[in-house]
């Protein structure tokens, strides 16, 4: 049985096809067209589908899924066995919840600290007792650069080395901004990991998101390196588990 899952983020939309729990196809789109989904549904003979969106769901996309597959609505009310103590479940991001669901399945019985370095940087903890209390939401890297430019009169909007992962010395205004933002993010991430290490033993750190590669380069020689697992597919894995729970288990 093939499943189609869609993760609509702030910047891109990620589409994946699963054969059971094996990913057989992934694509990333700036704008998701219904025609693309119809092609995938026909090509892989999709049975079930679901979607996670950080904003309003695209009506055209949902209609395609409803008309051509067994559409499984995803919400924070869907629970695969996690003790969810988040106080405002209605405002919990679907992408955050999908990652928790993925961690619960793929790292069952472990203390998992999830870091998603995307438009925002989110930090979430699922403990070994399958308990989730929440986490933290911080500004993403690009958002920090834009904020410095937007809220000041003379600081420029600068770019950064996404591929090389270099943190320059702050020898002029441009490099001072780059150093401040990038080193600040690194210090923040290391601080959060250290904080969780003080609370939980045998902590597994899962890093995902568009800027995960940068963090991994900075942390590869740190004391935290042995704990870190890079999983770029946490959200879509969680969505696939929703289908497995809501459809396969109940039919």
Beta strands, then each sheet from edge to edge (+ up, - down):
strand 1: 2-8
strand 2: 13-19
strand 3: 22-29
strand 4: 46-53
strand 5: 70-71
strand 6: 83-84
strand 7: 111-117
strand 8: 120-126
strand 9: 131-139
strand 10: 203-208
strand 11: 228-230
sheet 1: 3+ 2- 1+ 4+ 5+
sheet 2: 6+ 9+ 8- 7+ 10+ 11+
end
